[in-house]
């Protein structure tokens, strides 16, 4: 069957129009003529008959097999326009428009945090990513996505898999680049006992890992896995959320700082371990709210130890079940809100009822962002601009910062 690709879906699949509806094709681009076998609503074994001018040779030798990236076959300009279009389309779905700034994209080999899969093999161990839509594990010795410091720790990860893994069960290894070395959190390993603890600790020392957490228990701490956030130095709890790249974090922070400008008192909703709260505290009082108590404790400790910060207060609170009420924003001159992918419907409803003059909203999901933005706009806020940020290079993910103002 021959088809001409019309567009890309928001998850990256190419879409063509067939006689009975839409047909999906992997790794194709708009305008390309392709041929393949129709199975259900997918074209498989697809071959390109007429390539797009935006098609490029993938920079990574694993692109055909690894599922860690999905857009390496398109040039940077195409991906930038496509991701910006995802944000614009989400806003349009809610009847909204906004000035859209040029997207800021993290460079190759800049991911400082990733979750890899490990499995013991007959001859040792394999660590890598799954093939797309498959349980086949692919080794990634030439990965162009991960930071070189993460690539350098691969032998250590393989050693952990050999020690605490099995040939029948996979391990999830979350590895984060930190000031003290690689911070590793493993899930799905063998149950801990005295011998396993000792072997794991030896591997941590031999491979220079900073910290190893095994199914929620920290079994070795060789050095503090610190992260710098403005003037503060934070030691996040094991597996804590962290922006995927330093470039992406800096882009988000710069946009948040610009959106809020000089302030007296800021509330940071869904603050995490202080990505925005701690740098913002260099110029304003900040009240940081986060549901995860260990992250709140890490933020508070970092704030106490840092020099040159204004007053920082913290609160452990579930903003989904107990959102901040309008009267609790009394005296607040600016808000930054960075909810998870589900958005913050309940908290946005309360925020819309306040008179806070400036809001910086950060989002990793354009659909829930647009839904929440509509609530603020209907309440009298102006959506001044949107800054897309692409720190998940070659994926379908896009993040953003937006500025809402009320006169």
C-alpha positions in Angstrom: 0.0 0.0 0.0 1.3 3.5 -0.9 0.5 6.5 1.2 1.5 10.2 1.5 2.2 11.4 5.1 0.1 14.4 6.0 1.3 15.4 9.4 2.7 14.2 12.7 0.6 13.4 15.8 1.6 14.9 19.1 3.3 11.6 20.1 5.5 11.6 17.0 3.7 9.1 14.8 3.3 10.1 11.2 -0.4 10.2 10.0 -1.8 9.5 6.6 -5.3 9.3 5.4 -6.6 6.0 4.2 -9.9 4.9 2.7 -11.3 3.9 6.1 -9.6 6.6 8.3 -6.3 7.6 9.7 -3.2 5.3 9.2 -0.2 5.6 11.5 3.4 5.1 10.4 6.5 5.2 12.6 9.6 7.3 11.8 8.2 9.2 8.8 7.7 12.9 8.1 5.1 15.0 6.4 5.2 15.0 2.6 6.9 11.7 2.4 5.5 9.0 0.1 5.8 5.6 1.7 4.9 2.0 0.9 4.2 -0.8 3.3 1.8 -3.4 4.7 -1.4 -2.3 6.4 -2.1 -4.0 9.7 -5.1 -2.6 11.4 -4.6 1.2 11.5 -0.8 1.0 11.1 1.5 0.7 8.1 4.3 -1.7 9.0 7.5 -2.6 7.1 7.3 0.9 5.7 9.7 2.0 3.0 10.3 5.6 1.9 9.6 6.2 -1.8 10.1 10.0 -1.7 12.0 11.5 1.3 11.2 14.8 2.9 13.7 17.7 2.7 13.6 17.8 6.5 14.9 14.2 6.8 18.4 13.8 8.1 20.7 11.0 8.9 20.2 10.1 12.6 23.3 11.3 14.7 23.2 8.2 16.9 24.2 4.7 15.7 21.4 3.2 17.9 18.6 5.2 16.4 17.1 2.4 14.4 16.8 0.0 17.3 16.8 2.1 20.6 13.5 3.5 21.9 15.2 6.3 23.9 14.8 8.7 21.0 12.1 9.0 18.3 12.8 12.1 16.3 16.4 11.8 15.2 15.4 11.4 11.6 14.1 15.0 11.4 16.3 18.2 11.4 16.3 20.5 14.3 14.2 23.2 12.7 11.4 20.7 11.9 11.4 19.4 15.5 11.4 22.9 16.9 8.4 24.0 14.8 6.6 20.7 15.5 6.9 21.1 19.3 6.0 24.7 19.2 2.9 23.7 17.2 1.9 21.2 19.9 1.7 24.0 22.4 -0.1 26.3 20.0 -2.6 23.5 19.1 -3.3 22.8 22.8 -4.0 26.5 23.4 -6.2 26.7 20.3 -8.2 23.7 21.6 -9.2 25.9 24.6 -9.8 29.0 22.4 -6.6 30.7 23.5 -3.7 32.3 21.7 -0.5 33.8 23.1 2.8 35.3 21.8 5.0 32.3 21.3 8.8 32.7 21.9 11.4 30.7 20.0 11.8 27.3 21.6 15.0 26.7 23.6 16.5 23.2 22.9 19.0 21.4 25.1 22.1 20.2 23.2 23.0 16.6 22.5 24.7 14.6 25.3 23.2 16.8 27.9 20.7 14.6 29.8 21.9 14.5 33.4 19.2 12.2 34.6 17.7 9.0 33.0 16.1 5.7 33.9 17.8 2.8 32.3 16.9 -0.9 32.2 19.3 -3.6 33.3 19.3 -7.3 32.9 21.7 -10.1 33.6 22.9 -12.0 30.6 24.8 -15.3 30.2 28.1 -13.5 29.8 27.5 -10.6 32.2 24.9 -7.8 32.2 23.3 -5.4 29.7 22.1 -1.8 30.5 20.3 0.3 28.0 16.8 1.4 26.7 14.0 -0.8 25.4 13.3 -0.8 21.7 10.2 1.3 20.9 7.1 -0.6 21.8 9.0 -3.7 22.7 10.5 -5.5 25.7 13.8 -6.0 23.7 16.7 -4.4 25.6 19.2 -2.4 23.5 22.7 -1.5 24.7 23.7 2.1 24.0 27.5 2.5 24.1 27.4 5.4 21.6 24.3 7.2 23.0 24.1 10.8 21.8 21.4 11.7 24.4 23.1 11.1 27.8 25.7 13.3 29.4 29.2 11.8 29.1 29.4 11.5 32.9 26.4 9.2 32.8 27.9 7.2 30.0 31.1 6.9 32.0 29.2 5.2 34.8 27.8 2.4 32.6 30.4 -0.2 33.8 29.3 0.6 37.4 25.6 0.1 36.5 26.4 -3.2 34.8 28.3 -4.3 37.9 25.2 -3.6 40.0 23.0 -5.6 37.7 25.4 -8.5 37.8 25.4 -8.4 41.6 21.7 -7.8 42.3 19.9 -8.7 39.1 18.7 -11.9 37.4 18.2 -13.2 33.9 14.4 -13.4 34.3 13.7 -9.9 35.9 14.7 -6.5 34.7 16.0 -3.7 37.0 15.1 0.0 36.6 18.2 2.1 37.3 17.6 5.8 37.7 21.0 7.6 37.5 21.5 11.3 38.1 24.7 13.3 37.6 25.5 15.2 40.8 28.2 17.2 42.4 29.5 14.1 44.2 29.3 11.7 41.3 26.5 9.4 40.0 23.5 9.1 42.2 21.9 5.7 41.5 18.5 4.4 42.6 17.6 0.8 41.7 14.2 -0.8 41.6 13.3 -4.5 41.1 16.5 -6.0 42.4 17.1 -9.0 44.7 16.0 -8.6 48.3 18.7 -7.1 50.5 20.6 -9.2 52.9 24.0 -8.8 54.6 26.0 -10.3 51.8 24.2 -8.3 49.1 24.7 -5.1 51.0 28.4 -5.7 51.3 28.8 -6.6 47.6 26.8 -3.5 46.5 28.9 -1.2 48.8 32.1 -2.6 47.3 30.7 -1.9 43.8 29.9 1.7 44.8 33.4 2.2 46.0 35.0 0.5 43.0 33.1 2.6 40.5 33.1 5.9 42.3 29.3 6.2 42.7 28.0 8.9 45.1 25.0 7.1 46.5 23.2 3.9 45.9 19.6 3.3 46.9 18.2 -0.2 46.5 14.4 -0.6 46.4 14.0 2.5 48.6 16.8 1.8 51.0 20.1 3.7 50.8 22.8 1.0 51.1 25.9 3.1 50.4 26.7 6.8 50.6 30.3 7.5 49.3 29.8 11.3 48.8 26.9 13.7 49.0 25.0 13.8 45.7 24.5 17.5 45.7 22.8 19.8 43.2 23.4 23.6 43.0 20.3 25.7 42.9 21.3 29.4 42.7 23.5 30.1 45.7 22.2 27.1 47.6 23.5 23.5 47.5 20.8 20.8 47.8 21.1 17.1 48.5 17.8 15.8 47.1 16.4 12.6 48.5 16.9 9.4 46.5 15.0 9.4 43.2 13.7 13.0 43.7 12.5 14.9 40.7 15.2 17.0 38.9 15.0 18.8 35.6 16.4 16.6 32.9 19.2 18.9 31.7 21.1 21.8 33.2 20.4 23.8 30.1 16.7 23.1 30.4 16.6 24.0 34.1 18.5 27.3 33.3 16.0 28.1 30.5 13.0 27.5 32.7 14.5 29.5 35.6 15.4 32.5 33.5 11.9 32.6 32.1 10.3 32.3 35.5 12.5 35.1 36.8 11.6 37.3 33.9 7.9 36.5 34.3 7.8 37.6 37.9 10.4 40.4 37.9 11.2 42.1 41.2 8.9 40.8 44.0 8.5 41.1 47.7 6.8 37.8 48.5 6.5 34.8 46.3 4.7 31.5 46.7 6.2 28.5 44.9 3.6 25.8 44.4 4.8 22.2 43.7 8.3 23.5 44.6 10.2 20.2 44.6 13.6 20.5 46.2 13.9 24.2 45.3 14.6 24.5 41.6 12.8 27.9 41.5 12.3 28.7 45.2 16.0 28.9 46.1 17.2 31.1 43.2 14.1 33.3 43.6 14.9 33.7 47.3 18.0 35.8 46.3 15.6 38.7 45.6 12.4 37.9 47.5 10.8 36.2 50.4 9.6 32.7 49.3 7.2 30.3 50.7 7.7 26.9 49.1 5.0 24.2 49.1 5.6 20.6 48.1 3.8 17.3 49.0 7.0 15.2 49.3 8.3 15.7 52.9 11.9 14.6 52.2 12.1 17.1 49.3 10.7 19.8 51.6 13.3 18.9 54.2 16.2 19.0 51.6 15.0 22.5 50.5 14.7 23.8 54.0 18.2 22.6 54.9 19.8 24.1 51.8 18.1 27.4 52.5 19.4 27.5 56.1 22.9 26.8 54.9 23.0 29.2 52.0 24.3 32.7 52.3 22.6 35.8 50.8 19.1 34.5 50.7 16.0 36.2 52.0 13.5 34.5 54.2 12.5 31.0 53.0 9.6 29.1 54.6 8.5 25.7 53.6 5.3 23.6 53.9 4.6 19.9 53.2 1.1 19.9 51.7 -0.9 17.9 49.2 -2.1 20.7 46.8 -4.4 18.3 45.0 -6.4 17.4 48.1 -5.8 20.6 50.0 -5.0 23.5 47.6 -3.9 26.9 49.0 -7.1 28.9 49.5 -7.5 32.5 48.2 -7.1 34.1 51.6 -3.8 32.3 52.1 -2.4 34.4 49.2 -2.7 37.6 51.3 0.4 39.7 50.8 1.7 37.5 48.0 3.0 39.5 45.0 4.0 36.7 42.7 3.3 32.9 42.3 5.3 30.3 40.5 3.4 27.0 39.9 5.0 23.9 38.4 2.5 21.0 38.6 3.0 17.4 37.4 1.6 16.3 34.1 -1.9 16.1 35.4 -1.9 19.9 35.9 -3.3 21.6 39.0 -7.0 22.0 38.4 -8.1 22.5 42.0 -5.2 24.8 42.8 -5.8 26.9 39.7 -9.4 27.3 40.6 -8.3 28.9 43.9 -5.6 30.9 42.4 -8.0 32.4 39.8 -10.0 33.8 42.7 -7.1 35.8 44.1 -5.7 39.2 43.2 -2.1 38.0 42.8 -0.7 40.3 40.1 1.8 38.0 38.4 1.9 34.2 37.9 4.6 32.2 36.3 3.2 28.8 35.3 5.6 26.0 34.3 4.3 22.9 32.6 5.4 19.6 31.1 2.0 18.9 29.5 0.6 21.4 27.0 -2.9 19.9 27.2 -3.3 20.3 30.9 -1.5 23.7 30.7 -4.1 25.0 28.2 -6.9 23.7 30.4 -5.6 25.5 33.4 -4.7 28.6 31.5 -8.3 29.0 30.3 -9.4 29.1 33.9 -7.0 32.0 34.7 -7.9 33.9 31.5 -11.7 33.6 32.2 -11.0 35.0 35.7 -9.4 38.1 34.3 -5.8 37.2 33.8 -3.9 38.0 30.6 -1.7 35.3 29.1 1.2 37.5 28.1 3.6 35.0 26.5 4.7 31.4 26.4 8.3 30.2 26.3 8.6 26.6 25.0 11.6 24.6 26.3 12.8 21.3 24.8 15.1 19.6 27.3 13.9 16.1 26.2 15.6 16.3 22.8 14.5 14.0 20.1 11.4 13.0 22.0 7.7 14.1 21.8 7.9 15.9 25.2 7.9 19.7 25.4 7.9 22.0 28.4 7.1 25.7 28.8 6.9 28.7 31.0 4.1 31.2 30.7 3.4 34.6 32.2 -0.1 35.6 33.5 -0.8 39.1 34.7 -3.7 40.9 36.3 -4.1 44.6 36.4 
